């Protein structure tokens, strides 16, 4: 249900480039890349004498990895789950690296009892060190999906999981992708036709940061601009984070019509459709959807169209016509409900001894109901997956087929591949196979051992592994050529939900091993391609990725375990103190998905025994939806704007909701349109120079102030002065009320 913002290719913003142009040349030998965007962005030179795995690389890389992992997990439990990307580290480590190059001693240090030695300062801080540090940071900025399992077990189900089993789960799910990456790297990395557009953002930023820059008259260098933004963002964030949390969502419609359920459903930015709501907080803008400053304009417009269609057309019509008995429950919520409009009592349908589905309890209780928004979120996720397949097949099918054939025929003749093969030894294939065998063994031990706490039997682990193996190549080809990555989360939930129902942890474990191992493989391959473009020795890349993954997984796990053990009532919104940000919105969705797919199962939700079997039609709707756009693009080829209509993005326009809310989307779309249309067109020079740096500075400032506030004040339960602005809420108490006649919910009027 999440919309990926991977379509952030800086070269698309250049007027010379067409985001739908792939200009592939299938000649045997070319002097440069056959892809135009790569030719215009990636340098074709290399200096193999530059040191790579230096003392600075290890220190700054591991530090960046650990800090980003800590920050992203720390923020993951908060109301606005801000994502701090590796771009922040990419910018911040440059002056630190240059400082170390100036002041560290240059003498060699010998490692005792070995012939090895190293220097703290091998010379000027160079581009290759910077790239490897950023690869470390990429590992730290990639969320560890398995932590969600640990969170729902401890904070939502109030069950126990062995800490070693939890640790092995996080490591094995993150590491399994190495095997698939090793198997398919020949086709997805070495091939020049697999060009990974998202990497061009970082390549462009590397070149900008390492170009010799002279401060413009009356202006600032990029680094000076970053520092100004960082300090400003840091200073301001104490207001929404601590002094006045209510400005993270301002919903004036609710304040005007205080007694109207309908008005508050329409106007609430947190619990409704968000008409007229906004925020004065960067974490609200970028919290769930990433930075809008780095998203191409055409993608923002597609998201805007999809958001308007779903939120302001489909949802209101469906709710007020009482589709699926929608009025029994709130219009927008990520929770599950019973037929009387109350929150679903999971303990009645889950055997506390076996932690499995209690059919007798279910038959005597109630079917599951979800908000109309949550129901359509699942339906649209079905449609998006199907639409991605047909959209890519129609618009990119012939190109992908040509590129894939060229890859399998070993036609790797571009300059980047030739330089890599000439100057560096490849990673031995057995390294990947060895990791794959070891990690599969760890995965089987994790699920079969520890009293089978995760409920997933060995055949479930092996089936998940087969699914990941089968889908890595085709999805890798799609991602490497179109920047769209279909997810396997819904399909994996559906498969295991039918095959092994009634076991919530088995469902989420299967989903994680099947979906995330494939996603991790795509991430590893993307990083390998970045190293390929920047001419990093493959063995150095392998070492950095391996260590970075282990460090990041450990820090994510440690941070989560620490917060789950120390923050009282974390994730329990009914018991948290006023103003507490620890509401865990993403994990709340993950928990409710485990009830839907794991405890009760898809048969009693989307099958003939459930309330929502009609949602299965969205598979067909999504598959057919790209056809009209493709037909129009063929009939009117001179109208190039037609090819910019991306049906999967439109269908998933509101795909981040929940856990994202309407106010997040409204602010994100407003800021994105302003910077990527108004500023980009009127002040293109400023945009090209400062846009990405502005984004990184805002993210970093918010992150540092949030950490400072927590460790100096909030950890001691000093949550600010008592007043109405302290509420982390938009003051729309009636927005969550059902409107069906006779439904009684505490704090809500009863309709006749």
C-alpha positions in Angstrom: 0.0 0.0 0.0 3.0 2.3 0.0 3.9 4.5 -2.9 7.6 4.4 -3.7 9.3 7.7 -4.3 12.1 6.1 -6.2 11.3 8.1 -9.4 13.6 10.8 -8.2 16.0 11.2 -11.1 17.7 14.5 -11.2 18.4 14.2 -14.9 14.7 14.1 -15.6 14.6 17.7 -14.4 17.0 18.7 -17.2 15.1 20.0 -20.2 17.4 18.1 -22.5 16.0 14.8 -21.2 12.7 13.1 -21.7 11.6 10.9 -18.7 10.1 8.4 -21.2 13.1 8.3 -23.5 15.4 5.4 -23.1 17.4 5.8 -26.4 18.9 2.3 -26.4 21.6 1.6 -28.9 22.3 -2.1 -29.5 25.7 -2.0 -31.0 28.5 -4.3 -30.1 30.9 -1.7 -28.8 30.1 1.9 -27.9 32.5 4.4 -26.4 29.9 5.5 -23.8 26.7 4.2 -22.3 23.9 3.4 -24.7 21.5 5.2 -22.4 21.3 9.0 -23.0 20.6 9.9 -19.3 23.7 8.0 -18.2 25.9 9.6 -20.9 24.8 13.0 -19.7 25.4 12.3 -16.0 28.1 9.7 -15.3 31.8 10.4 -15.9 33.7 8.0 -18.2 37.0 8.4 -16.5 38.7 6.5 -13.6 41.7 6.8 -11.4 42.4 3.3 -10.0 45.2 4.6 -7.8 42.8 6.4 -5.4 42.6 4.7 -2.0 39.1 3.3 -1.2 38.9 1.3 2.1 40.8 3.8 4.2 40.6 4.5 7.9 38.3 7.5 7.1 36.0 5.3 5.1 35.5 2.8 7.9 35.1 5.4 10.7 32.8 7.8 8.8 31.0 5.0 7.0 30.2 2.9 10.1 29.3 6.0 12.1 27.0 7.3 9.3 25.4 3.9 9.0 24.8 3.6 12.8 23.5 7.2 13.2 21.0 6.9 10.3 19.8 3.5 11.5 19.2 4.9 15.0 17.5 8.0 13.7 15.2 6.2 11.3 14.1 3.6 13.9 13.8 6.3 16.5 11.5 8.3 14.3 9.7 5.2 13.0 7.8 5.0 16.3 6.8 8.7 16.3 3.6 10.4 15.1 5.3 11.8 12.1 7.7 9.0 11.1 10.4 11.2 9.4 12.7 9.3 7.1 16.3 10.6 7.1 17.9 9.6 3.8 21.5 8.9 3.0 21.7 12.2 1.2 22.1 13.9 4.6 25.2 11.8 5.4 26.4 12.2 1.8 26.6 16.0 2.3 27.6 16.1 6.0 30.6 13.7 5.7 32.4 15.8 3.1 33.7 18.6 5.4 34.5 16.0 8.1 36.5 13.9 5.6 38.4 17.0 4.4 39.0 18.0 8.1 40.5 14.5 8.8 42.6 14.8 5.7 44.1 18.0 7.0 44.7 17.2 10.7 45.1 13.4 11.0 48.8 12.2 11.2 50.0 10.5 8.0 52.4 7.9 9.5 51.6 4.2 9.0 50.3 2.1 11.8 51.2 -1.6 11.9 48.7 -4.1 13.2 50.4 -6.3 15.8 51.3 -9.9 14.9 50.5 -9.3 11.2 52.2 -7.8 8.2 49.3 -5.4 7.7 49.6 -1.7 8.2 47.4 1.3 7.4 47.6 5.0 7.5 45.1 7.3 9.3 45.6 9.8 6.6 46.5 8.4 3.1 46.1 11.8 1.5 43.3 14.1 0.3 39.7 12.9 1.0 38.7 11.5 -2.4 35.5 10.8 -4.3 35.8 7.0 -3.9 36.0 7.2 -0.1 32.9 9.4 -0.3 31.0 6.9 -2.4 31.8 4.0 0.0 30.8 6.1 3.0 27.5 6.8 1.2 27.0 3.1 0.6 27.4 2.6 4.3 24.8 5.3 4.8 22.4 3.7 2.3 22.5 0.6 4.5 21.7 2.6 7.6 18.8 4.5 5.9 17.1 1.3 4.6 14.4 0.3 7.1 14.6 -3.2 8.7 11.1 -4.6 8.0 11.5 -7.4 10.5 11.6 -4.9 13.3 7.8 -4.5 12.7 7.3 -8.1 13.7 9.2 -7.5 17.0 7.1 -4.4 17.6 3.7 -6.0 17.1 4.7 -9.0 19.3 5.8 -6.9 22.2 3.7 -3.7 22.0 0.5 -4.8 20.4 0.0 -8.6 21.1 1.9 -8.3 24.4 3.5 -11.6 23.7 7.1 -12.6 24.2 9.8 -13.3 21.7 13.3 -14.5 22.5 15.8 -11.7 21.9 18.2 -14.0 20.1 15.4 -15.2 17.8 14.4 -11.5 17.2 18.1 -10.6 16.4 18.5 -13.5 14.0 15.2 -12.6 12.3 16.4 -9.1 11.6 19.8 -10.3 10.3 18.6 -13.2 8.2 15.8 -11.2 6.5 18.2 -8.4 5.6 21.1 -10.7 4.5 19.1 -13.2 2.4 19.0 -10.8 -0.6 22.8 -11.0 -1.0 22.3 -14.5 -2.6 19.9 -13.2 -5.2 22.1 -10.2 -5.9 25.0 -12.4 -6.6 23.1 -14.7 -8.9 21.6 -11.8 -11.0 24.3 -9.2 -10.8 25.6 -10.1 -14.3 22.3 -9.2 -15.8 21.3 -6.3 -13.6 24.7 -4.6 -12.9 27.2 -5.4 -15.6 24.6 -4.7 -18.4 24.6 -1.1 -19.6 21.0 -1.5 -20.5 20.1 -2.0 -16.8 20.8 1.7 -15.9 19.1 2.2 -12.5 17.8 5.8 -13.0 17.5 6.5 -9.2 21.3 6.3 -8.9 21.7 9.3 -11.1 20.5 11.6 -8.3 23.5 10.6 -6.1 25.9 10.6 -9.0 24.9 14.2 -9.8 25.3 15.2 -6.2 28.7 13.6 -5.9 29.9 15.5 -8.9 28.4 18.8 -7.5 30.1 18.3 -4.1 33.5 17.4 -5.5 33.7 20.1 -8.2 35.8 23.0 -7.2 33.4 25.7 -6.0 34.0 29.4 -5.7 31.6 31.3 -3.5 29.4 33.5 -5.7 29.4 37.2 -5.1 26.6 37.9 -2.5 25.8 34.2 -2.3 26.7 31.0 -0.4 28.6 27.9 -1.4 26.5 24.7 -1.3 28.1 23.7 2.1 27.4 27.1 3.6 23.8 26.9 2.4 23.5 23.5 3.9 24.7 24.7 7.3 22.3 27.7 7.2 19.4 25.4 6.5 20.5 22.9 9.1 20.7 25.5 11.8 17.4 27.1 10.9 15.6 23.8 10.8 17.2 22.7 14.0 16.2 25.9 15.8 12.6 26.0 14.5 11.7 22.4 15.2 11.6 22.9 18.9 8.3 24.6 18.3 6.3 21.8 16.6 8.2 19.1 18.4 8.0 20.4 22.0 6.3 23.8 22.6 3.4 23.7 20.1 2.8 20.1 18.8 -0.7 21.0 17.5 0.8 22.9 14.6 1.8 19.5 13.1 -1.9 19.4 11.9 -4.2 22.4 11.8 -7.8 21.7 10.8 -9.9 24.9 10.8 -13.0 23.2 9.5 -13.3 21.3 12.8 -12.9 24.5 14.8 -15.7 26.2 13.0 -18.2 23.3 13.1 -17.4 21.8 16.5 -20.6 19.7 16.8 -20.9 18.3 13.3 -19.6 14.8 12.6 -19.8 15.3 8.9 -17.8 18.5 8.9 -15.1 17.0 11.1 -14.9 13.9 8.8 -14.4 16.2 5.9 -12.0 18.6 7.6 -9.8 16.6 9.9 -6.3 16.2 8.6 -5.5 13.3 10.9 -8.8 11.3 11.0 -10.7 12.5 8.0 -10.4 13.8 4.4 -8.3 16.9 5.4 -10.2 19.6 3.5 -8.6 22.9 4.5 -6.0 21.3 6.8 -2.3 22.2 6.8 0.8 22.1 9.0 3.7 24.3 10.0 6.1 21.4 10.4 8.6 19.8 8.0 8.2 16.4 9.6 4.5 16.5 8.6 5.6 17.3 5.0 8.3 14.6 4.7 7.3 12.2 7.5 5.8 9.4 5.5 6.2 10.3 1.9 9.8 11.4 1.8 11.0 14.8 0.6 8.8 16.3 -2.1 11.8 18.4 -3.2 13.4 15.3 -4.8 10.3 14.0 -6.6 10.0 14.9 -10.3 7.2 17.2 -11.2 5.4 14.8 -13.5 5.3 12.2 -10.7 3.8 14.8 -8.3 1.0 15.6 -10.7 0.2 11.9 -11.2 0.1 11.5 -7.4 -2.1 14.6 -7.1 -4.6 13.3 -9.7 -4.8 9.9 -7.9 -5.1 11.6 -4.5 -8.0 13.8 -5.6 -9.8 10.9 -7.3 -9.5 8.6 -4.3 -9.8 10.9 -1.4 -12.3 13.4 -2.7 -14.4 11.3 -5.1 -14.3 7.6 -4.5 -14.2 7.6 -0.7 -17.0 10.2 0.0 -19.3 8.5 -2.5 -18.6 5.1 -1.1 -19.0 6.2 2.5 -22.2 8.2 2.1 -23.8 5.5 0.0 -22.9 3.1 2.9 -20.9 0.7 0.6 -19.7 -2.3 2.7 -21.7 -0.9 5.6 -19.1 1.8 5.8 -21.1 4.0 8.2 -20.7 1.4 11.0 -17.0 2.5 11.4 -15.0 5.7 11.0 -14.4 7.1 7.5 -10.6 6.9 8.0 -8.8 4.6 10.3 -6.1 1.9 10.2 -7.8 -0.2 12.9 -10.1 -3.1 12.7 -13.7 -3.0 14.1 -16.6 -5.3 15.0 -20.1 -5.0 13.7 -21.1 -2.7 16.5 -18.5 -0.1 15.5 -16.2 -0.8 18.4 -12.5 -1.7 18.1 -12.1 -5.4 17.3 -11.3 -7.5 20.4 -8.6 -9.7 19.0 -8.3 -11.7 22.3 -11.8 -13.2 21.5 -10.6 -14.7 18.2 -7.0 -15.6 19.2 -6.1 -18.5 21.5 -3.8 -17.1 24.1 -2.1 -20.5 24.7 -1.4 -21.5 21.1 -1.4 -18.0 19.6 -3.7 -19.3 16.8 -7.1 -18.4 15.4 -10.0 -19.3 17.6 -12.8 -20.2 15.2 -15.4 -20.8 17.9 -14.7 -17.4 19.4 -14.9 -15.8 16.0 -18.2 -17.4 15.1 -19.7 -16.1 18.4 -18.2 -12.6 18.0 -18.2 -10.7 14.7 -16.8 -10.4 11.2 -14.0 -7.9 10.7 -14.9 -4.4 9.5 -12.4 -1.8 8.4 -12.8 1.9 7.5 -13.8 2.5 3.9 -10.5 4.1 3.4 -8.6 1.1 4.6 -10.7 -1.3 2.5 -10.0 0.8 -0.6 -6.3 1.0 0.3 -6.1 -2.8 0.0 -8.2 -2.8 -3.1 -6.0 -0.2 -4.7 -2.9 -2.1 -3.7 -4.3 -5.0 -5.6 -4.9 -2.7 -8.6 -1.5 -1.1 -8.4 0.3 -4.4 -8.5 -1.7 -5.5 -11.5 -1.5 -2.1 -13.2 2.3 -2.1 -12.8 2.6 -5.3 -14.7 0.4 -4.2 -17.6 1.8 -0.6 -17.7 5.4 -1.8 -17.9 4.5 -4.5 -20.4 2.7 -2.0 -22.7 5.0 1.0 -22.4 8.3 -0.7 -21.8 7.8 -4.3 -22.9 9.7 -4.2 -26.1 12.5 -2.1 -24.7 12.9 -4.3 -21.7 12.9 -7.4 -23.9 15.6 -6.0 -26.1 17.7 -5.0 -23.1 17.2 -8.3 -21.3 18.3 -10.2 -24.5 21.3 -8.0 -24.8 22.2 -8.7 -21.2 21.9 -12.5 -21.5 24.0 -12.3 -24.7 26.8 -10.7 -22.7 26.8 -7.6 -24.9 28.4 -5.5 -22.2 30.4 -3.1 -24.3 30.0 0.3 -22.7 32.9 2.2 -21.3 31.9 1.7 -17.6 31.9 -2.0 -17.8 35.1 -2.1 -19.7 36.9 0.1 -17.2 35.6 -2.0 -14.3 36.8 -5.3 -15.9 40.1 -3.8 -16.8 41.0 -2.2 -13.5 39.5 -4.4 -10.8 39.0 -8.0 -9.9 35.3 -9.1 -9.6 33.8 -10.5 -6.5 34.1 -14.4 -6.6 30.7 -15.9 -7.1 31.2 -18.4 -4.3 31.2 -15.5 -1.8 27.5 -14.9 -2.6 26.6 -18.6 -2.6 28.3 -19.1 0.8 26.4 -16.2 2.3 23.1 -17.6 0.8 23.6 -21.0 2.2 24.6 -19.7 5.7 21.6 -17.3 5.8 19.1 -19.9 4.7 20.4 -22.1 7.5 20.0 -19.2 10.0 16.5 -18.5 8.7 15.5 -22.2 9.2 17.0 -22.1 12.7 15.2 -18.9 13.5 11.8 -20.2 12.5 12.1 -23.9 13.6 14.1 -23.2 16.8 13.2 -21.2 19.9 10.0 -23.2 20.4 8.8 -22.1 16.9 7.8 -18.8 18.4 7.5 -17.4 14.8 5.0 -20.1 13.9 6.5 -20.5 10.3 7.5 -24.1 9.5 10.5 -24.9 7.3 8.4 -25.3 4.2 7.1 -21.8 4.6 10.7 -20.5 4.8 11.7 -22.4 1.7 8.5 -21.3 -0.2 9.2 -17.7 0.6 12.8 -18.1 -0.6 11.5 -19.6 -3.9 9.1 -16.7 -4.4 12.0 -14.2 -3.8 14.2 -16.1 -6.2 11.6 -16.2 -9.0 10.6 -12.5 -8.7 14.1 -10.9 -8.2 15.1 -10.9 -11.9 11.9 -9.6 -13.5 11.3 -7.0 -10.8 15.0 -6.1 -11.0 14.7 -5.6 -14.7 11.6 -3.4 -14.2 13.3 -1.3 -11.5 16.6 -1.0 -13.3 14.8 0.3 -16.5 11.7 2.1 -15.4 12.3 3.1 -11.7 9.1 1.3 -10.7 9.4 -1.5 -8.1 6.3 -3.7 -7.7 6.0 -5.0 -4.1 5.3 -8.6 -3.1 3.9 -7.7 0.3 0.2 -8.2 -0.6 0.8 -11.3 -2.7 2.9 -13.0 0.0 0.3 -12.2 2.7 -2.4 -13.6 0.4 -0.5 -16.8 -0.3 0.4 -17.8 3.2 -3.0 -16.5 4.5 -4.7 -19.2 2.4 -2.1 -21.9 2.9 -1.5 -21.5 6.6 -4.3 -19.4 8.1 -4.9 -18.4 11.7 -1.2 -17.8 12.6 -0.4 -14.1 12.7 3.4 -14.4 13.2 3.7 -17.1 10.5 2.0 -14.6 8.1 4.3 -11.7 8.8 7.4 -13.8 8.9 6.6 -15.4 5.5 5.9 -11.9 4.1 9.2 -10.6 5.4 11.3 -13.5 4.1 9.6 -13.4 0.7 9.1 -9.7 0.1 12.0 -8.1 1.9 14.7 -10.5 0.8 13.7 -9.6 -2.8 13.6 -5.9 -1.9 17.0 -6.1 -0.3 18.4 -7.8 -3.4 17.2 -4.9 -5.5 18.8 -2.5 -3.0 22.1 -4.3 -3.1 22.1 -4.4 -6.9 21.3 -0.7 -7.0 24.2 0.1 -4.8 26.5 -2.2 -6.9 25.4 -0.2 -9.9 26.2 3.1 -8.1 29.7 1.7 -7.4 29.9 0.6 -11.0 29.2 4.1 -12.2 31.7 5.6 -9.8 34.4 3.0 -10.5 34.6 1.5 -7.0 36.5 -1.9 -6.7 33.8 -4.6 -6.5 35.4 -6.3 -3.5 35.4 -3.0 -1.6 31.7 -2.6 -2.4 31.0 -6.1 -1.2 32.8 -5.5 2.1 31.1 -2.2 2.7 27.6 -3.6 1.9 28.2 -6.6 4.1 29.4 -4.8 7.1 26.9 -2.0 6.6 24.0 -4.4 6.5 25.2 -6.2 9.7 25.7 -2.8 11.5 22.4 -1.4 10.4 20.4 -4.5 11.3 22.0 -4.6 14.7 21.3 -0.9 15.4 17.7 -1.0 14.1 17.1 -4.0 16.4 18.9 -2.5 19.4 17.1 0.8 19.1 13.7 -0.9 18.7 14.3 -3.2 21.7 15.5 -0.4 23.8 12.5 1.9 23.0 10.0 -1.0 23.4 11.5 -1.8 26.8 11.9 1.8 28.2 9.1 4.0 26.8 6.1 3.2 28.9 2.9 2.3 26.9 4.7 2.9 23.6 2.3 2.5 20.6 -0.7 2.4 23.0 -2.5 5.7 22.1 -5.1 5.2 24.8 -2.5 5.1 27.6 0.2 7.5 26.4 0.5 10.8 28.2 -0.8 14.0 26.6 1.6 15.3 24.0 3.5 12.0 23.7 4.7 11.3 20.1 5.2 7.5 20.5 2.0 6.5 18.6 3.7 4.0 16.1 1.5 4.7 13.1 3.3 2.5 10.7 3.4 -0.4 13.2 -0.2 0.1 13.9 -1.0 -0.6 10.2 1.4 -3.6 10.3 -0.4 -5.0 13.4 -3.9 -4.6 11.9 -2.7 -6.3 8.7 -1.5 -9.2 10.8 -5.0 -9.5 12.2 -6.6 -9.3 8.7 -4.2 -11.7 6.9 -2.9 -13.8 9.7 -5.4 -14.2 12.5 -8.7 -14.2 10.7 -7.2 -14.8 7.2 -8.1 -13.6 3.7 -10.9 -16.1 3.3 -12.9 -14.4 6.1 -11.9 -10.9 4.9 -11.7 -10.8 1.1 -13.2 -14.3 0.4 -16.9 -15.3 0.3 -16.9 -15.5 4.1 -15.9 -11.8 4.5 -17.4 -8.4 4.0 -15.1 -7.3 1.2 -14.9 -10.0 -1.6 -15.6 -7.3 -4.2 -12.1 -5.9 -3.6 -10.8 -8.8 -5.7 -12.1 -7.1 -8.8 -9.4 -4.5 -8.3 -6.9 -6.9 -9.7 -8.8 -6.9 -13.0 -9.5 -3.1 -12.9 -5.8 -2.4 -12.3 -4.7 -4.7 -15.1 -7.0 -3.1 -17.6 -6.6 0.5 -16.5 -3.3 1.3 -18.5 -4.9 0.2 -21.8 -6.7 3.4 -22.6 -3.6 5.5 -21.9 -1.5 3.3 -24.0 -4.0 3.3 -26.8 -4.1 7.2 -26.7 -0.3 7.4 -26.7 -0.2 5.2 -29.8 -3.0 7.1 -31.6 -1.6 10.5 -30.8 2.2 10.1 -30.6 2.8 13.8 -31.0 1.1 14.4 -27.7 4.0 13.5 -25.5 2.2 14.5 -22.3 0.1 11.4 -22.6 3.1 9.1 -22.0 3.6 11.0 -18.7 0.3 9.6 -17.4 1.4 6.8 -15.1 -1.6 4.7 -14.1 0.2 2.7 -11.3 1.2 6.0 -9.7 -2.3 7.4 -10.1 -3.9 4.3 -8.6 -1.5 4.4 -5.7 -1.8 8.2 -5.4 -3.1 7.9 -1.8 -1.2 4.6 -1.3 0.6 5.9 1.7 -2.7 6.3 3.6 -2.7 4.8 6.2 -0.3 5.3 8.0 0.1 8.7 6.3 -2.8 11.1 6.8 -4.5 13.7 4.6 -2.6 16.6 6.1 0.7 14.8 5.2 -0.4 14.6 1.6 -1.8 18.1 1.4 1.5 19.6 2.7 3.6 17.2 0.6 1.8 18.1 -2.6 1.8 21.8 -1.9 5.5 22.0 -1.2 6.3 19.6 -4.1 4.3 21.6 -6.7 5.8 24.9 -5.5 9.5 23.8 -5.7 9.2 21.5 -8.8 7.1 23.8 -10.9 7.2 27.4 -9.6 10.7 27.5 -8.4 12.1 25.1 -11.0 10.6 27.2 -13.9 11.3 30.7 -12.6 14.6 30.1 -10.7 16.1 27.1 -12.4 19.7 28.1 -11.5 18.8 28.3 -7.8 16.8 25.0 -8.0 19.7 23.1 -9.6 22.2 24.4 -7.1 20.2 24.2 -3.8 17.1 22.1 -4.1 18.5 18.7 -2.9 20.7 20.4 -0.3 17.7 22.3 1.1 15.9 18.9 1.5 18.9 17.3 3.2 19.3 20.3 5.6 15.7 20.3 6.6 15.7 16.6 7.3 18.9 16.7 9.3 17.8 19.7 11.4 14.6 18.1 12.4 16.4 14.9 13.3 19.0 16.5 15.5 16.5 18.6 17.4 14.1 15.7 18.0 17.0 13.6 19.4 18.1 16.5 21.6 14.6 17.1 23.0 14.1 13.5 23.7 17.4 12.9 25.6 17.3 16.2 27.6 13.6 16.6 28.3 11.1 13.9 27.1 13.1 11.0 28.5 12.5 12.6 31.9 8.8 13.0 31.2 9.2 16.8 30.9 6.7 17.2 28.1 6.2 20.9 28.0 3.7 23.4 29.6 0.1 22.3 29.9 -2.1 24.0 27.3 -4.3 23.0 24.4 -1.4 23.4 21.9 0.4 20.5 23.6 -2.0 18.0 22.1 -0.4 16.0 19.2 -3.8 16.2 17.6 -5.9 18.4 15.3 -8.8 18.8 17.8 -11.4 17.0 15.7 -12.8 14.6 18.2 -15.9 13.7 16.2 -14.0 12.8 13.0 -13.6 9.2 14.2 -17.3 8.7 14.9 -19.5 6.2 12.9 -22.7 7.5 11.5 -24.8 4.4 11.1 -28.1 4.5 13.0 -27.9 2.9 16.5 -24.2 2.6 16.7 -22.9 3.6 20.1 -19.3 4.7 20.5 -17.9 6.5 23.5 -17.6 10.3 22.8 -19.8 10.1 19.7 -23.4 11.0 19.1 -25.9 8.2 18.3 -27.7 8.6 15.0 -31.3 7.5 14.6 
